[in-house]
Amino acid sequence: MTRADKAPVQLSVIFTTYNSPRWLEKVLWGFAAQDYRDFEVLVADDGSGPETRALVERISAEGRLNLRHVWHEDQGFRKCAILNKAIVAAQGDYLVFTDGDCIPRADFLAVHAAQAERGRFLSGGYYKLPMATSEAIAREDVESGRAFDKAWLRQHGMPASLKTLKLTAQGRRARLLNAVTTTNPTFNGHNASAWREDVMAANGFDERLNWGGLDREFGERLENAGIRGKQIRYSAICLHLDHARGYKKPELVAYNRCVRDLVARHAVQRTPFGIEHFADPHAQDFADMLARAGLDAGHAAG
């Protein structure tokens, strides 16, 4: 197998944000400090105000990142729509997905690049921080790497936990933990990657879906198409910054769950409500399945 088969020429990093410039800045510090340098960053902005645009322009002017701001008007939670817009704009042949509240460790992209494999998507995890620790992280903590040091994090409010194995495992030990973990490799929006051609074949993310499993649904369609998950949760490390989730609504989570059940039952590989949803000939077929299940696309609007 050649290097071209194993690793992409260029990565496109895609993540969403919405009116969280303090957290977004910390994330961008992390990408500016990456060991792997052949990548672009697309900030998929779900309608933030001018403060976010100003931050992106300021960080871009520093010249350390190939950074682009993909924005649409604020019309409520439309994460899938802005993700699809960023996917279309991406120039890399391999797409890395994370979140605008996840700071990547310096080797984050190097792991995704090295582990990329045809017929697979990569499934990473995160280490969740409390608010006090999230707020304490400064630029020099990210650039020096000490924000990923267990002792430093404990000194700044992180409680003791066995989950710190995600931070301390290295090399062979991390690979062993990836192999023996009982956690299934799912497509996690905070830390996952796939070949662009596979993402396009799946027609991107389902734009009917609100918060609650929208990334898992996308991964389940990849699996239906024969693209299998590969576990890297102990190798590709990011810190998840704390925040409120005012957009979390039980009825929308339930709707998403019903769509996922249909995707599983009918082995759906391509959503008719994704990147090409206006022209997709299968859109009516899927709408009919929802109707038979007692649902309709209007449930997604909340």
For each residue, the residues with C-beta under 8 A, 3 or more apart:
1: 5 6
2: 5 6
3: 6 7
4: 7 9
5: 1 2 118
6: 1 2 3 114 116 117
7: 3 4 113 114 116
8: 11 92 93 94 113 116 195
9: 4 38 92 93
10: 38 39 40 91 92 93 94
11: 8 36 38 39 40 92 94 95 96 109 112 113 193
12: 39 40 42 90 91 92 94 95 96 196
13: 31 39 40 41 42 95 96 97 98 109
14: 42 44 83 86 87 90 95 96 97 98
15: 27 41 42 43 44 97 98 99 100 102
16: 44 45 46 79 82 83 99 100
17: 20 23 24 43 44 45 46 48 52 100
18: 45 46 47 48 100
19: 48 49 51 52
20: 17 23 24 48 52 100 101 243
21: 24 25 48 51 52 55
22: 25 26
23: 17 20 26 27 100 101 134 241 243
24: 17 20 21 27 28 43 52 55 56 100
25: 21 22 28 29 55 59
26: 22 23 29 30 103 137 139 142 241
27: 15 23 24 30 31 98 99 100 101 102 103 104
28: 24 25 31 32 41 55 59 65 67
29: 25 26 32 33 103 139 142 143
30: 26 27 33 34 103 104 105 106 108 142 238
31: 13 27 28 34 39 41 65 104 109
32: 28 29 59 62 64 65 143
33: 29 30 106 142 143 145
34: 30 31 37 39 104 106 107 108 109 110
35: 106 107 109 110
36: 11 39 107 109 110 113
37: 34
38: 9 10 11
39: 10 11 12 13 31 34 36 66 92 96 109
40: 10 11 12 13 66 67 68 90 91 92
41: 13 15 28 31 65 66 67 68
42: 12 13 14 15 68 70 86 89 90
43: 15 17 24 52 56 67 68 69 70 100
44: 14 15 16 17 70 82 83 85 86
45: 16 17 18 48 52 53 69 70 71 72 82
46: 16 17 18 72 74 77 78 79 82
47: 18 71 72 73 74 75 78
48: 17 18 19 20 21 45 51 52 53 71 74
49: 19 52 53
50: 53 54
51: 19 21 48 54 55
52: 17 19 20 21 24 43 45 48 49 55 56
53: 45 48 49 50 56 57 69 71
54: 50 51 57 58
55: 21 24 25 28 51 52 58 59
56: 24 43 52 53 59 60 67 69
57: 53 54 60 61 69
58: 54 55 61 62
59: 25 28 32 55 56 62 64 65 67
60: 56 57 63 65 67
61: 57 58
62: 32 58 59 65
63: 60
64: 32 59
65: 28 31 32 41 59 60 62
66: 39 40 41
67: 28 40 41 43 56 59 60
68: 40 41 42 43 89
69: 43 45 53 56 57
70: 42 43 44 45 82 85 86 89
71: 45 47 48 53 82
72: 45 46 47 75 78 81 82 85
73: 47
74: 46 47 48
75: 47 72 78
76: 301 302
77: 46 210 211 247 302
78: 46 47 72 75 81 82 207
79: 16 46 82 83 205 211 214
80: 83 84 204 205 206 207 208 209 214 274
81: 72 78 84 85 207
82: 16 44 45 46 70 71 72 78 79 85 86
83: 14 16 44 79 80 86 87 97 204 205
84: 80 81 87 88 204 205 207 274 275
85: 44 70 72 81 82 88 89
86: 14 42 44 70 82 83 89 90
87: 14 83 84 90 95 196 199 200 204 275
88: 84 85 275
89: 42 68 70 85 86
90: 12 14 40 42 86 87 95 196
91: 10 12 40
92: 8 9 10 11 12 39 40 95 196
93: 8 9 10 195 196 197
94: 8 10 11 12 112 113 116 193 194 195 196
95: 11 12 13 14 87 90 92 193 194 195 196 199
96: 11 12 13 14 39 109 112 192 193
97: 13 14 15 83 189 190 191 192 193 194 215
98: 13 14 15 27 102 104 189 190 191 238
99: 15 16 27 102 189 190 240
100: 15 16 17 18 20 23 24 27 43
101: 20 23 27 240 241 243
102: 15 27 98 99 126 190 191 238 239 240 241
103: 26 27 29 30 137 142 147 238 239 241
104: 27 30 31 34 98 108 109 236 237 238
105: 30 108 145 148 236 237 238 239
106: 30 33 34 35 145
107: 34 35 36 110 111 236 237
108: 30 34 104 105 111 112 236 237 238
109: 11 13 31 34 35 36 39 96 104 112 113
110: 34 35 36 107 113 114
111: 107 108 114 115 124 232 235 236
112: 11 94 96 108 109 115 116 122 124 193 232 236
113: 7 8 11 36 94 109 110 116
114: 6 7 110 111
115: 111 112 122 230 232 235 236
116: 6 7 8 94 112 113 120 122 193 195
117: 6 120 230
118: 5 195
119: 226 227 228
120: 116 117 227 228 229 230
121: 187 192 193 194 198 219 222 227 228 229 230
122: 112 115 116 185 192 193 194 229 230 232 236
123: 185 186 187 188 191 192 219 229 230 231 232 233
124: 111 112 188 190 191 192 232 233 235 236 237 238
125: 166 183 188 190 191 233 234
126: 102 188 190 191 238 239 240
127: 163 164 166 167 237 238 239 240
128: 240 242
129: 133 134 153 158 239 240 241 242
130: 133 134 157 158 159 242
131: 134 135 242
132: 135 136 156 157
133: 129 130 136 137 153 156 157 158 242
134: 23 129 130 131 137 241 242 243
135: 131 132
136: 132 133 141 156 157
137: 26 103 133 134 141 142 147 156 239 241
138: 141 142
139: 26 29 142 143
140: 143 144
141: 136 137 138 144 146 147 152
142: 26 29 30 33 103 137 138 139 145 147
143: 29 32 33 139 140
144: 140 141 147
145: 33 105 106 142 148 149
146: 141 149 152
147: 103 137 141 142 144 152 153 239
148: 105 145 153 167 237 239
149: 145 146 152 153 167
150: 153 154 164 167 168
151: 154 155
152: 141 146 147 149 155 156
153: 129 133 147 148 149 150 156 157 158 167
154: 150 151 158 160
155: 151 152
156: 132 133 136 137 152 153
157: 130 132 133 136 153
158: 129 130 133 153 154 161
159: 130
160: 154 164
161: 158 164
162: 165
163: 127 166
164: 127 150 160 161 167 168
165: 162 168 169 177 234
166: 125 127 163 169 233 234 237
167: 127 148 149 150 153 164 237
168: 150 164 165
169: 165 166 173 174 177 234 235
170: 173 174
171: 174 175
172: 175 176
173: 169 170 176 177 234
174: 169 170 171 177 178 234 235
175: 171 172 178 179 234 235
176: 172 173 179 180
177: 165 169 173 174 180 181 234
178: 174 175 181 231 232 233 234 235
179: 175 176 231
180: 176 177
181: 177 178 231 233 234
182:
183: 125 231 233
184: 229
185: 122 123 228 229 230 231
186: 123 216 219 229
187: 121 123 192 194 215 216 218 219 220 222 229
188: 123 124 125 126 191 192 215 216 219
189: 97 98 99 192 214 215
190: 97 98 99 102 124 125 126 238 240
191: 97 98 102 123 124 125 126 188 233 236 238
192: 96 97 121 122 123 124 187 188 189 215 219
193: 11 94 95 96 97 112 116 121 122
194: 94 95 97 121 122 187 198 199 222 227
195: 8 93 94 95 116 118 198 199
196: 12 87 90 92 93 94 95 199 200
197: 93 200 201
198: 121 194 195 201 202 222 225 227
199: 87 95 194 195 196 202 204
200: 87 196 197 203 204 275
201: 197 198 225 269 270
202: 198 199 218 221 222 225 269 270 271 274
203: 200 270 271 272 274 275 276 277 280
204: 80 83 84 87 199 200 218 271 274 275
205: 79 80 83 84 209 214 215 218 271 274
206: 80 209 214 217 218 259 271 273 274
207: 78 80 81 84 273 274 277
208: 80 259 273 297 299 300
209: 80 205 206 212 213 214 217 255 256 259 300
210: 77 214 247 249 252 253 255 256 300 302
211: 77 79 214 245 247 248 249 252 253
212: 209 248 252 253 256 257
213: 209 216 217 253 256 257 260
214: 79 80 189 205 206 209 210 211 217 218 256
215: 97 187 188 189 192 205 218 219
216: 186 187 188 213 219 220 260
217: 206 209 213 214 220 221 256 259 260 263
218: 187 202 204 205 206 214 215 221 222
219: 121 123 186 187 188 192 215 216 222 223 229
220: 187 216 217 223 224 260 263 264
221: 202 217 218 224 225 263 268 269 270 271
222: 121 187 194 198 202 218 219 225 227
223: 219 220 226 227 228 229
224: 220 221 263 267 268 269
225: 198 201 202 221 222 269 270
226: 119 223
227: 119 120 121 194 198 222 223
228: 119 120 121 185 223
229: 120 121 122 123 184 185 186 187 219 223
230: 115 117 120 121 122 123 185
231: 123 178 179 181 183 185
232: 111 112 115 122 123 124 178 235 236
233: 123 124 125 166 178 181 183 191 236
234: 125 165 166 169 173 174 175 177 178 181 237
235: 111 115 124 169 174 175 178 232
236: 104 105 107 108 111 112 115 122 124 191 232 233
237: 104 105 107 108 124 127 148 166 167 234
238: 30 98 102 103 104 105 108 124 126 127 190 191
239: 102 103 105 126 127 129 137 147 148
240: 99 101 102 126 127 128 129 190
241: 23 26 101 102 103 129 134 137
242: 128 129 130 131 133 134
243: 20 23 101 134
244:
245: 211 248
246:
247: 77 210 211
248: 211 212 245 253
249: 210 211 252 253 302
250: 253 254
251: 254 255 299 302
252: 210 211 212 249 255 256 299 300 302
253: 210 211 212 213 248 249 250 256 257
254: 250 251 257 258
255: 209 210 251 252 258 259 295 299 300
256: 209 210 212 213 214 217 252 253 259 260
257: 212 213 253 254 260 261
258: 254 255 261 262 290 293 295
259: 206 208 209 217 255 256 262 263 290 295
260: 213 216 217 220 256 257 263 264
261: 257 258 264 265 293
262: 258 259 265 266 268 286 289 290 293
263: 217 220 221 224 259 260 266 267 268
264: 220 260 261 267
265: 261 262
266: 262 263 289
267: 224 263 264
268: 221 224 262 263 271 286
269: 201 202 221 224 225
270: 201 202 203 221 225 274 280 282
271: 202 203 204 205 206 221 268 274 277 286
272: 203 277 280 281 282 283 284 285 286 287
273: 206 207 208 277 280 283 286 297
274: 80 84 202 203 204 205 206 207 270 271 277 280
275: 84 87 88 200 203 204
276: 203 279 280
277: 203 207 271 272 273 274 280 283
278:
279: 276
280: 203 270 272 273 274 276 277 283
281: 272 284
282: 270 272 285 286
283: 272 273 277 280 286 287
284: 272 281 287 288
285: 272 282 288 289
286: 262 268 271 272 273 282 283 289 290
287: 272 283 284 290 291 296 297
288: 284 285 291 292
289: 262 266 285 286 292 293
290: 258 259 262 286 287 293 295 296 297
291: 287 288 294 295 296
292: 288 289
293: 258 261 262 289 290
294: 291
295: 255 258 259 290 291 299
296: 287 290 291 299
297: 208 273 287 290 300 301
298: 301
299: 208 251 252 255 295 296 302
300: 208 209 210 252 255 297
301: 76 297 298
302: 76 77 210 249 251 252 299
